[in-house]
């Protein structure tokens, strides 16, 4: 769960400061988000779904979709 929160925090950094970042910085943060999401997914697959039906696994899917759009 902490990895997912780190992914969301990093995503917020990307969205909030994109105009002040150079391309390499933005790409680096995007890779961090992808890494956090991948590790989050691995943990949640082992532990099983957490929380509500639209829980963390759905949040991971949503954030990965958003990453693909930028």
C-alpha distances in whole Angstrom, upper triangle without the diagonal:
4,5,5,6,9,10,11,12,14,15,17,19,20,21,22,24,26,29,29,28,30,29,28,25,24,23,22,19,19,18,16,14,15,14,10,10,12,10,7,10,11,9,8,12,13,11,12,11,9,11,14,15,14,11,8,10,13,11,11,14,15,14,16,19,19,19,22,24,24
4,5,5,6,9,10,10,12,14,15,16,18,20,21,22,24,27,27,25,27,27,25,23,22,22,20,17,17,17,14,13,14,13,9,10,13,10,8,12,13,11,11,15,15,14,16,15,13,14,17,19,17,14,11,13,15,13,12,16,17,15,17,20,20,19,22,24,24
4,5,5,6,9,10,10,12,14,15,16,18,20,21,22,26,25,23,25,24,23,20,19,19,17,14,14,14,10,9,11,9,5,7,9,7,6,9,11,9,10,14,14,14,15,15,14,16,18,19,17,14,11,12,14,12,10,14,15,13,14,17,17,16,19,21,21
4,5,5,6,9,10,10,12,14,15,16,18,20,21,24,25,23,25,24,23,20,19,19,17,14,14,14,11,9,10,10,6,6,9,9,6,9,11,10,10,13,15,14,15,13,12,13,15,16,14,11,8,9,11,8,7,11,12,10,11,15,14,14,17,19,19
4,5,5,6,9,10,11,12,14,15,16,18,20,23,23,22,24,24,23,20,19,19,18,14,15,15,12,10,13,12,9,9,13,12,9,12,15,13,13,17,18,17,18,16,14,14,16,18,16,13,10,12,13,10,10,14,14,11,14,17,16,15,19,20,20
4,5,5,6,8,10,11,12,14,15,16,18,21,21,19,21,21,20,17,16,16,14,11,12,12,9,8,11,10,7,9,12,11,10,13,15,14,15,18,19,19,20,19,17,18,20,21,19,16,13,15,16,13,12,15,15,12,14,17,16,15,18,20,19
4,5,5,6,9,10,11,12,14,15,16,20,20,18,20,19,18,16,14,14,13,9,9,10,7,5,8,8,5,6,10,10,9,11,14,14,14,17,19,19,19,18,17,18,19,20,17,15,12,13,14,10,9,12,12,8,10,13,12,11,14,16,15
4,5,5,6,9,10,10,12,14,15,19,19,18,20,20,20,17,15,16,15,11,11,13,11,8,11,12,9,9,13,13,11,14,17,16,16,19,21,20,20,18,17,17,18,19,16,14,11,13,13,9,9,12,11,8,11,13,11,11,15,16,15
4,5,5,6,9,10,10,12,14,17,17,16,19,19,19,15,14,15,14,10,12,13,11,9,12,13,11,12,15,15,14,17,19,19,19,22,23,23,23,21,20,20,21,22,19,17,14,17,17,13,13,16,14,11,14,16,14,14,17,18,17
4,5,5,6,9,10,11,12,15,15,13,16,16,15,12,10,12,10,7,8,10,8,6,10,11,9,11,14,15,14,16,19,19,20,22,24,24,24,23,22,22,23,24,21,19,16,18,18,14,13,16,15,11,13,15,13,12,15,16,14
4,5,5,6,8,10,10,14,15,13,16,15,15,13,10,11,11,8,7,10,9,7,10,12,11,11,14,15,14,16,19,20,20,22,24,24,24,22,21,22,22,23,19,18,15,16,16,12,12,14,12,8,10,12,9,9,12,13,11
4,5,5,6,8,10,13,14,13,16,16,17,14,12,14,14,10,11,14,12,10,14,15,14,14,18,19,17,19,22,22,22,25,27,26,26,24,23,22,23,24,20,19,17,19,18,14,14,16,14,11,13,15,12,12,15,15,13
4,6,5,6,8,11,11,10,13,14,14,11,9,12,12,8,10,13,11,10,14,15,14,15,19,19,19,21,24,24,24,27,29,28,29,27,26,26,26,27,24,22,20,21,21,17,17,19,17,13,16,17,14,13,17,16,14
4,6,6,5,9,10,8,11,11,12,9,7,9,10,7,8,11,11,10,13,15,14,15,18,19,19,21,24,24,24,27,29,29,29,27,26,27,27,28,24,23,20,21,20,17,16,18,16,12,14,15,12,10,13,13,10
4,6,6,9,10,10,13,13,15,12,10,12,13,10,10,14,14,12,15,17,17,17,20,22,21,22,25,26,26,28,30,30,30,28,27,26,26,27,23,22,20,21,20,17,17,18,15,12,14,14,11,11,14,12,10
4,6,8,9,10,13,15,16,13,11,14,15,12,13,17,16,14,18,20,19,19,23,24,23,25,28,28,28,30,33,32,32,30,28,28,28,29,25,24,22,24,23,19,19,21,18,15,18,18,14,14,17,16,14
4,6,5,6,10,12,13,10,9,13,13,11,13,16,15,15,18,20,19,20,23,25,24,26,29,29,30,32,34,34,34,32,31,31,31,32,28,27,25,26,25,22,22,23,20,17,19,20,16,15,18,17,14
4,5,5,8,9,11,9,7,10,12,10,11,15,15,15,17,19,19,20,23,24,24,26,29,30,30,32,34,35,34,33,32,32,32,32,28,28,25,26,25,22,21,22,20,17,18,18,14,13,16,14,11
4,6,8,10,13,11,10,13,15,14,15,18,19,18,21,23,23,24,26,28,28,30,32,33,34,36,38,38,38,36,35,35,35,36,32,31,29,30,29,25,25,26,23,20,21,21,18,17,19,17,13
4,7,10,12,10,10,13,14,13,15,18,18,18,21,23,23,24,27,28,28,30,33,33,34,36,38,39,39,37,36,36,36,37,33,32,30,31,30,27,26,27,25,22,23,23,20,18,21,19,16
4,7,8,6,6,10,11,10,12,15,15,16,18,20,20,22,24,25,26,28,30,31,32,34,36,36,37,35,35,35,36,36,32,31,29,29,29,25,24,25,24,20,21,22,18,16,19,18,14
4,6,5,6,9,10,11,13,15,16,17,19,20,22,23,25,26,27,29,31,32,33,35,37,38,38,37,37,37,38,38,34,33,30,31,30,27,26,27,25,22,22,22,20,17,19,18,14
4,6,5,6,9,10,11,12,14,15,16,18,20,21,22,24,26,27,29,31,31,33,35,36,36,35,35,36,37,36,33,32,29,29,28,26,24,24,23,20,19,20,18,15,16,16,12
4,5,5,6,9,10,11,12,14,15,16,18,20,21,23,24,26,27,29,30,31,33,35,35,35,34,36,37,36,33,32,29,29,29,26,24,24,24,20,19,21,19,15,17,17,14
4,5,5,6,9,10,11,13,14,15,17,18,20,21,23,24,26,27,29,30,32,33,34,33,32,33,34,35,31,30,27,27,27,24,22,23,22,19,19,20,18,15,17,17,14
4,5,5,6,9,10,11,12,14,15,17,18,20,21,23,25,26,27,29,31,32,32,31,30,31,32,32,28,27,24,24,24,21,19,20,19,16,16,17,14,11,14,14,10
4,5,5,6,9,10,11,12,14,15,16,18,20,21,23,25,26,27,29,30,31,30,30,31,32,32,28,27,24,24,24,21,19,19,19,15,14,16,14,11,12,13,10
4,5,5,6,9,10,11,12,14,15,17,18,20,21,23,24,26,28,29,30,29,29,30,32,32,29,27,23,23,24,21,19,20,20,16,15,18,16,13,15,16,13
4,5,5,6,9,10,11,12,14,15,16,18,20,21,22,24,26,27,27,27,26,27,28,29,26,24,21,21,21,18,16,18,17,13,13,16,14,11,14,15,12
4,5,5,6,9,10,11,12,14,15,16,19,20,21,22,25,26,26,25,25,26,27,27,24,22,19,19,19,16,14,15,14,11,10,12,11,7,10,12,9
4,5,5,6,9,10,10,12,14,15,17,18,20,21,23,24,25,25,25,27,28,27,25,23,19,19,20,17,14,16,16,13,11,14,13,10,12,14,12
4,5,5,6,9,10,11,12,14,15,17,18,20,22,23,23,23,23,25,26,26,24,21,18,18,19,16,14,16,16,13,12,15,14,11,14,16,15
4,5,5,6,9,10,10,12,14,15,16,18,20,21,21,20,20,22,23,23,20,18,15,15,15,13,10,12,12,9,9,12,11,8,12,14,13
4,6,5,6,9,10,10,12,14,15,16,19,20,20,20,20,22,23,23,20,18,15,14,15,13,10,11,12,9,7,11,11,8,10,13,13
4,5,5,6,8,10,11,13,14,15,17,19,19,20,20,22,24,24,21,19,15,15,17,15,11,13,15,12,11,14,15,12,14,17,16
4,6,5,6,9,10,11,12,14,16,16,17,17,17,19,21,21,19,16,13,13,15,12,10,13,14,11,11,14,14,12,15,18,17
4,5,5,6,9,10,10,12,14,15,15,15,15,17,18,18,16,14,10,10,11,9,6,9,11,8,8,11,12,11,13,16,16
4,5,5,6,9,10,11,13,14,15,15,16,19,20,20,18,16,12,11,13,12,9,10,13,11,9,13,15,13,14,18,18
4,5,5,6,9,10,11,13,14,15,15,18,20,20,19,16,12,12,15,14,10,13,15,14,13,16,18,16,18,21,21
4,5,5,6,9,10,11,11,12,12,14,16,17,15,12,9,9,12,10,8,11,13,12,12,15,16,15,18,20,21
4,5,5,6,9,10,10,10,11,14,16,15,14,12,9,7,10,10,7,9,12,12,11,14,16,15,17,20,21
4,6,5,7,9,10,11,13,16,18,18,17,15,12,10,14,14,11,13,16,15,14,18,19,18,20,23,24
4,5,5,6,8,10,11,14,17,17,17,14,11,10,14,14,12,15,17,17,16,20,21,20,22,25,26
4,5,5,5,6,8,11,13,13,13,10,8,7,11,12,10,12,15,15,15,18,20,20,21,24,25
4,6,5,7,10,13,15,14,15,13,11,9,12,14,12,13,16,17,16,19,21,21,22,25,26
4,6,9,11,15,17,17,18,15,13,12,16,17,15,17,20,20,19,22,24,24,25,28,30
4,7,8,12,14,15,16,13,12,11,15,16,15,17,20,20,20,23,25,25,26,29,30
4,6,10,12,12,13,11,10,9,13,14,14,15,18,19,19,21,24,24,25,28,29
4,7,8,8,9,7,7,7,10,12,12,13,16,17,18,19,21,22,24,26,28
4,7,8,9,6,7,8,10,11,12,14,16,17,18,20,22,23,25,27,28
4,7,8,5,7,10,11,11,13,15,16,17,19,21,22,24,26,27,29
4,5,5,8,10,10,11,14,15,15,17,19,20,21,23,25,26,28
4,5,9,9,8,11,13,13,14,17,18,18,20,22,24,25,27
4,7,7,5,7,10,10,10,13,15,15,17,19,20,21,24
4,6,6,6,9,10,11,13,15,16,17,19,21,22,24
4,5,5,6,9,10,10,12,14,15,16,18,20,22
4,5,5,6,9,10,11,13,14,15,17,19,21
4,5,5,6,9,10,11,12,14,16,17,19
4,5,5,6,9,10,11,12,14,16,17
4,5,5,6,9,10,11,12,15,16
4,6,5,6,9,10,11,13,15
4,5,5,6,9,10,11,13
4,5,5,6,9,10,11
4,5,5,6,9,10
4,5,5,7,9
4,5,5,7
4,5,6
4,6
4
